[in-house]
Amino acid sequence: MPDFISLTGISKHFGGVTALADVDMTIGAGEVHCLAGENGSGKSTLIKIISGVQPPDAGGEIVIDGRLYTHLTPAESTRIGIQVIYQDLSLFPDLTVAENIAFAQHLRGFRGAGQRRLRSRAEAVVARLGVALDLDALVGELSIAQRQLVAICRALAAEARLVIMDEPTASLTRTEVDTLLDITRELKRRGIAVVFVSHRLDEVMEIAERVTVLRDGRKLGTWDAQDMTPRRLGSLMTGHEFDYKVVVPDLSQAPVVLSVKALSRRGDFQDVSLDIRQGEILGVIGLLGSGRTELALSLFGMRPADQGEIRMDGAPVHLTSNRAAIDHGIAYVSEDRLSLGLVLEQPIASNIVLSTLDKLKGAGGLLSADRRRQAVRQGIEQLGIKVSDPENPVRTLSGGNQQRVVIAKWLATQPRVLILDSPTVGVDINAKDGIYAIVKRLAAEGMAVMMISDEIPEVLYHAHRILVMQGGRVKGEFHPADITETALREAIDA
């Protein structure tokens, strides 16, 4: 396969900080190439150099189609056919799907052609990719998976020859991920190269032909994906071995903290019954539409159930609001930390104390600076949040540390039941390991934890018991020691 792009001796320094050091990399035409590494490894800097957002240091070379560049500009990169799909997708929420897809063509001369030509261009691209999208829908009303498809279609409309997908599966369910992987294979079939950046290593192994690993700004090497395992890749990325094993304590005599009997909410889930014991991590897994998140929202009072019974410590409770759930000792960490878990422009400290402001009041009902400072310090220490200044905006933290801030915010309410919805989505392998350690420590201290996930290894190696949901119902209960990853996958897909 001929090379589409070849990078040689690429370095980048920001003051005294080395972001990249003498990195070489090639991407073949029509190749699916994985770029792997922890946060801070240099992946984002390399992507910005390829897309022309930042120039490399002097001495580096970029060769595309046999032509040598010392650096690219964004305009040159786009003209050559390089398109980057970032995590935030950079779409226009108030424009239609068709307008978003054909936006670049509109800027290049379609301005006078009007909506008919824009729509015609969008229709051609959607048909070419074979996806189902309502071209008249506003992008802001679409799901994250549908917006992802719009971003890919937009890249194709711009005549992409290389598409860089930066964490494309971070907020997708397994079913949506499968669709994305199928589309990636279609791009490859059409001769379009794809650089795939992901923290979800099992997905990387499914799609990539080669894997390049960066660590601390340096290239460790490039390997054939067929010779790589998620365990080996994780070790290369971090320098540590991750050898998770099933360890299930005997909690049969532990008191039941939360009990649900025949709980239903029309259109969301039906006849759900479950118990969570003190110190137990209950894993809940299922495909898109299985009802797992809807169940969590009901238990947190956000979408109250129509029928059934919820008990805390054996006593019936009525969870008609999130305040009622908090008062009864239930906390919920949403799967969408950026929109629902954090106020990104506010300080780290403010986010940590956001759910407990009433408890931090001093004389005259005003917020006590001393109590706030103490609560922030306690949250940072308890969760091991890496922060230089707690008054910095929370958006300045890595994904893993942002997630720790969200957990710290809810632990401040002193819950007895902690519901974690996709707790490690969008964080790298080292940060995941840290979050798993926190969850296990909380359980060991007596907290009851419900961990919702669509990642089989997450529940298999970090939960004490697993419920599989399908079509709004609990279809099976499994103990990790008695089931394999393959068997659990079959139960979920059945």
SVG drawing of the C-alpha trace seen along z (x, -y; Angstrom):
<svg xmlns="http://www.w3.org/2000/svg" viewBox="-48 -37 65 58">
<polyline fill="none" stroke="black" stroke-width="0.4" points="0.0,0.0 1.5,-3.4 2.1,-6.0 -0.4,-8.9 1.6,-10.8 5.1,-10.3 6.3,-12.2 10.0,-12.3 11.8,-13.8 8.7,-15.6 9.4,-17.5 7.5,-20.2 8.5,-22.3 6.4,-24.7 8.9,-26.8 10.8,-24.2 8.2,-21.5 8.8,-18.8 5.4,-17.8 7.0,-15.6 10.5,-14.4 11.8,-13.1 8.6,-11.2 8.4,-9.3 5.1,-7.9 3.6,-6.8 0.0,-6.4 -0.9,-4.4 -3.6,-5.3 -6.7,-3.4 -5.1,-2.3 -6.8,-2.3 -4.0,-3.3 -4.4,-3.6 -2.5,-6.3 -2.4,-5.2 -1.1,-6.9 -2.1,-8.3 -3.3,-11.9 -0.2,-14.0 1.6,-11.5 1.7,-13.9 -1.2,-12.5 -3.1,-15.8 0.0,-17.8 0.8,-15.4 -2.8,-15.6 -2.5,-19.4 0.7,-19.3 -0.8,-17.0 -3.9,-19.3 -1.8,-22.4 -3.0,-23.9 0.5,-24.0 3.9,-23.9 6.6,-21.4 10.0,-22.5 12.6,-23.2 14.1,-20.0 11.0,-17.9 9.6,-16.8 6.1,-16.0 5.8,-14.3 2.3,-14.0 1.9,-12.4 5.7,-12.7 5.7,-16.4 7.9,-17.8 6.5,-20.2 8.3,-21.7 4.9,-22.5 1.2,-22.7 -1.4,-25.5 -5.0,-24.6 -6.0,-25.6 -3.3,-23.4 -4.2,-20.5 -7.9,-20.8 -7.0,-21.2 -4.9,-18.0 -7.8,-16.2 -7.0,-15.9 -10.0,-16.2 -10.1,-15.9 -13.2,-14.9 -12.6,-16.1 -14.4,-14.9 -16.7,-18.0 -17.4,-17.4 -17.4,-21.2 -20.9,-21.1 -23.4,-23.9 -26.4,-22.9 -28.8,-25.4 -28.2,-24.3 -29.7,-21.3 -27.9,-18.0 -27.7,-19.0 -26.3,-22.4 -23.6,-21.0 -22.6,-18.3 -22.2,-20.7 -20.9,-23.7 -17.4,-23.7 -18.7,-23.6 -21.0,-26.5 -17.9,-28.6 -16.0,-27.6 -18.6,-28.9 -22.0,-27.3 -23.2,-30.5 -25.2,-31.5 -26.6,-28.1 -28.9,-28.0 -30.5,-25.2 -31.2,-22.9 -27.5,-22.5 -26.5,-22.1 -29.1,-19.4 -28.1,-17.6 -24.5,-17.5 -25.5,-16.2 -27.8,-13.6 -25.0,-12.3 -22.6,-11.9 -25.2,-10.2 -26.0,-7.8 -22.3,-7.1 -21.8,-6.2 -25.0,-4.3 -26.3,-5.8 -29.7,-6.9 -29.9,-10.6 -32.8,-13.1 -31.3,-15.9 -33.8,-18.4 -33.3,-17.8 -31.4,-20.3 -28.1,-18.9 -28.7,-20.1 -31.6,-17.7 -29.6,-14.6 -28.0,-12.0 -24.2,-12.0 -24.0,-8.9 -26.0,-10.7 -23.9,-13.8 -20.9,-11.6 -22.3,-10.4 -22.9,-14.0 -19.3,-14.9 -18.0,-11.9 -20.3,-12.8 -19.0,-16.4 -15.5,-15.1 -16.5,-13.1 -18.2,-16.1 -14.9,-17.9 -13.3,-15.1 -11.3,-13.7 -8.4,-11.4 -7.4,-11.1 -9.9,-11.3 -8.5,-11.6 -11.0,-10.5 -10.1,-11.8 -11.8,-9.6 -14.8,-8.9 -16.3,-6.2 -15.9,-8.0 -19.6,-8.7 -21.1,-5.9 -22.8,-2.7 -21.5,0.7 -24.2,0.8 -23.3,-2.7 -19.6,-1.7 -20.3,1.3 -21.9,-1.1 -19.0,-3.4 -16.5,-0.6 -18.6,0.6 -18.4,-2.9 -14.7,-3.0 -14.3,0.2 -16.4,-1.5 -14.0,-4.5 -11.1,-2.1 -12.8,-0.3 -13.0,-3.6 -9.3,-4.2 -9.7,-6.8 -7.1,-6.5 -8.3,-6.7 -6.3,-7.6 -8.2,-6.2 -7.5,-7.6 -9.2,-5.8 -8.9,-4.9 -11.1,-1.8 -8.4,0.6 -10.7,3.5 -12.2,1.4 -8.8,0.3 -7.8,4.0 -11.0,4.6 -10.4,1.9 -6.7,1.0 -4.2,2.6 -1.2,0.9 -0.8,-0.7 1.7,-3.5 2.3,-4.1 3.4,-7.4 4.6,-7.9 5.9,-11.1 6.1,-12.7 8.3,-9.9 7.4,-7.1 7.8,-3.7 7.2,-1.9 4.6,-0.8 3.2,2.7 0.8,4.8 -2.5,4.8 -2.8,8.6 0.3,9.0 -1.1,6.7 -3.4,7.4 -5.2,4.9 -3.1,5.9 0.2,5.4 -1.0,2.2 -1.9,0.9 1.5,1.8 3.3,0.0 1.1,-3.1 1.7,-3.4 4.8,-1.4 2.6,0.6 1.0,4.0 -2.7,4.2 -3.7,7.7 -7.3,7.6 -8.7,10.7 -12.1,11.6 -12.3,11.2 -15.7,11.6 -16.1,11.3 -18.9,13.1 -21.5,10.5 -24.4,12.8 -24.8,11.8 -24.3,8.1 -27.5,6.0 -29.5,4.9 -29.2,1.1 -31.4,0.5 -34.2,2.8 -36.3,2.5 -39.4,4.6 -41.4,4.7 -40.3,1.2 -41.7,-0.1 -41.8,-3.3 -43.9,-3.3 -41.7,-3.3 -38.4,-3.0 -38.3,0.3 -40.7,2.9 -40.9,5.1 -37.3,4.5 -36.4,6.1 -32.9,5.9 -31.1,5.7 -27.8,4.0 -26.0,4.9 -23.7,2.9 -20.2,3.0 -21.4,4.5 -20.6,3.3 -23.5,4.3 -22.7,4.1 -25.6,3.3 -24.9,3.8 -27.0,3.8 -27.3,2.4 -28.7,-0.9 -32.3,-1.1 -32.0,1.6 -33.3,-0.8 -30.2,-0.9 -29.8,-4.7 -33.5,-5.2 -33.5,-2.9 -30.7,-5.0 -32.6,-8.2 -35.7,-6.8 -33.6,-5.7 -32.2,-9.2 -35.7,-10.7 -35.2,-12.4 -37.8,-10.2 -40.0,-8.7 -41.3,-5.2 -45.0,-4.6 -45.3,-1.4 -43.3,0.7 -41.5,0.2 -38.2,-1.2 -36.9,-0.6 -33.9,-1.9 -32.8,0.2 -36.1,2.0 -38.3,-1.2 -40.3,-2.3 -39.2,-5.6 -40.8,-7.8 -38.1,-9.2 -40.1,-11.9 -37.1,-14.3 -33.3,-14.3 -33.5,-16.2 -35.6,-13.3 -33.0,-10.8 -30.1,-12.8 -32.0,-13.1 -32.3,-9.3 -28.6,-8.8 -28.5,-8.2 -26.0,-9.9 -25.8,-9.7 -22.8,-10.3 -24.1,-10.9 -22.5,-9.4 -22.3,-12.9 -19.9,-14.6 -19.2,-17.6 -22.9,-18.6 -24.5,-17.3 -21.7,-16.7 -19.6,-19.8 -19.7,-23.5 -16.6,-23.6 -15.8,-27.4 -16.2,-27.4 -13.3,-26.6 -12.5,-23.0 -13.3,-24.0 -16.7,-25.3 -17.6,-22.1 -16.5,-20.0 -18.8,-21.8 -21.7,-22.4 -24.0,-19.8 -23.4,-20.7 -23.5,-24.5 -26.2,-24.5 -23.9,-22.7 -21.1,-25.2 -23.0,-28.2 -21.6,-30.1 -22.9,-33.1 -25.7,-35.0 -26.4,-32.2 -23.4,-33.2 -21.0,-30.7 -18.1,-30.1 -14.7,-30.4 -13.1,-28.1 -15.7,-25.4 -15.5,-25.6 -11.7,-25.4 -11.9,-22.4 -14.5,-20.6 -12.4,-21.2 -9.2,-19.9 -11.0,-16.8 -12.5,-16.1 -9.1,-16.5 -7.4,-14.3 -10.1,-11.6 -10.2,-11.2 -6.5,-11.9 -7.3,-14.7 -4.2,-16.1 -4.6,-19.8 -2.1,-22.7 -4.7,-25.3 -8.3,-24.4 -9.4,-27.8 -8.4,-27.0 -11.4,-26.2 -12.3,-22.5 -12.0,-22.3 -8.2,-22.6 -8.1,-19.1 -7.7,-15.8 -10.7,-13.6 -9.8,-11.3 -9.4,-14.1 -12.6,-15.7 -14.4,-12.5 -12.8,-12.4 -14.2,-15.9 -17.7,-14.7 -17.4,-11.8 -16.0,-14.1 -19.0,-16.4 -21.4,-13.5 -19.3,-11.9 -19.6,-15.2 -23.3,-14.4 -22.3,-11.3 -24.4,-8.9 -25.0,-5.3 -25.8,-4.3 -23.6,-5.6 -24.9,-5.1 -22.1,-5.4 -23.3,-5.6 -20.4,-4.8 -17.8,-6.0 -14.7,-5.7 -16.0,-6.9 -13.5,-9.1 -10.6,-8.5 -7.3,-6.8 -6.3,-3.4 -4.2,-4.7 -7.1,-7.0 -9.5,-4.1 -7.4,-2.1 -7.4,-4.9 -11.2,-5.2 -11.6,-1.4 -9.4,-1.6 -11.6,-4.4 -14.8,-2.5 -13.4,0.7 -12.2,-1.4 -15.6,-3.0 -17.3,0.5 -14.8,1.8 -15.7,-1.0 -19.4,0.1 -20.9,-1.9 -23.4,-0.2 -22.4,-0.9 -24.4,-0.4 -22.0,-0.6 -23.7,-0.9 -21.5,-0.2 -21.4,1.1 -17.9,2.4 -17.8,6.0 -14.3,6.1 -15.4,3.2 -18.3,5.1 -16.6,8.5 -13.5,7.5 -14.7,4.7 -18.3,5.7 -19.3,8.3 -22.5,9.3 -23.8,8.4 -27.3,7.8 -28.0,7.8 -30.8,5.6 -32.6,6.0 -35.7,4.2 -36.3,2.6 -36.2,5.8 -33.6,7.6 -32.8,10.7 -30.2,12.4 -28.0,12.3 -24.4,13.5 -21.5,13.8 -18.1,12.8 -16.4,16.0 -18.9,18.1 -18.9,16.5 -16.4,15.5 -16.3,12.4 -17.5,14.3 -20.5,15.8 -21.4,12.4 -21.3,10.9 -23.6,13.6 -26.0,13.0 -26.1,9.3 -26.7,9.8 -29.2,12.6"/>
</svg>
